[in-house]
């Protein structure tokens, strides 16, 4: 009986969850060379979402304005999809 219950639980589909890998992929598509990524916020429940702060590697020759505008991304992931919330500081 326990084995049948175990197989039943393993057969149920689990909700897909986007994580750091998906956030990094989105950052790369936005021409960001990821230097660091940290969890900025996380909620749980049926509509759980995670917000990531992504620090981008900006060239040394870039001006201070370019570094401020292109140095950080804020990415929100919900279910299996990630979206850009904010670009820059």
PEQUIVEN-V721484 format. One record per run of one state. SS is the DSSP state (@ for helix, = for strand, . for the rest). FROM is the first residue (numbers start at 0). LEN is the number of residues. If there is no record, write none. Layout:
SS&FROM&LEN  SS&FROM&LEN
//
This chain:
.&0&1  @&1&10  .&11&8  @&19&10  .&29&4  =&33&9  .&42&6  =&48&8  .&56&7  @&63&7  .&70&1  =&71&7  .&78&2  =&80&7  .&87&2
//
